[in-house]
Each structure stands twice: as C-alpha cells, then as structure tokens.
Amino acid sequence: MGRSLGPGTLIPSYRNSNFDMNPLNTGRLLGIGVRVTGRLIGQQISAATQPGPPSPSTPTGAPPMDPQLAVSRAVGKASRGVTRGVAGFLAPFRRVGGILWLEVTGVFFFLPVVVFAPTLWRIRASFAHGPDHNTFLLTAGVVLLFLYLSVSSFWRARKR
C-alpha cells in the first residue's frame, strides 16, 4: 500500500497503480504549496527586517538597504513566482476551455438555423414572386448568417 515515515503518516506508493488526479488530492497539494510559500515569504520578510551584518552580495561601499525596500522586493519576487506558477498550472485548461467555448458557441449559433429552417422550407415557393417574398428573403438571410457563424465557430475549434 505505502511506506510509513512514523506514527500517523503514510505515503502512498504509485508504483503499481494508475496515478489519477482527483480534486481532493489537487486541493491538498495546492494547500500545501500555499502554506510552504507563505512560510518562505514570512522567513524572507523577517530576515530582511532584522538588523544584522551586511550580506556578502552587498558591496562594502554601498549604503545599507532600507528594510521596507527589502520587504517589498521579497514580496514582489514571491508574488511573481506564484503568478507564474498559477499561470503555468492553468495553461492546459485555458486551451481546453477555449475549444469548449467555441464548440458551445457553435451549438448556440446553430439553434436559430434549426428554428428558422422549417419556415424557410414552408415558404420556399414564394422565393421569386409571391406573398411571402420578403419573409423568405429575411428568413434565408438569418439562416445563412447563423449557419456561417456556427460552422466557422466549429472550424476554429477544430484548428485549435
């Protein structure tokens, strides 16, 4: 099943099983990551605000760095790292979400075609000269427009 590090802790072994990502494990991993990142940021902030000997990277002739500046740089660096990590994590979902959005949009654009096509078929005899000539032209325009939008949406989803 797994190996134990001590009382109450069990590390699962994935050697002989499929590794499937369920939301519970993902949430736990993200929670651990947030706690570790918060602890690291706290350590950097406390190290930056405590007076002490100058760091070896600071030249001896340079003035000492303002503690508030050091804190803001540490927080900025950490937040940039978190932002890049989250963006990297969400990148695959962005692609799949875009494809899904185009396909759903294509379905909704196809609905007016389904609604107006029977009307177009019913009044097809009036296409040239008849009592429903204007209705036929308007319905044909709506059907063609929404058919184009639906097909182009599915086409764009396929190209992604």
Order of alpha helices (4+ residues) and beta strands (2+ residues): beta-beta-alpha-alpha-alpha
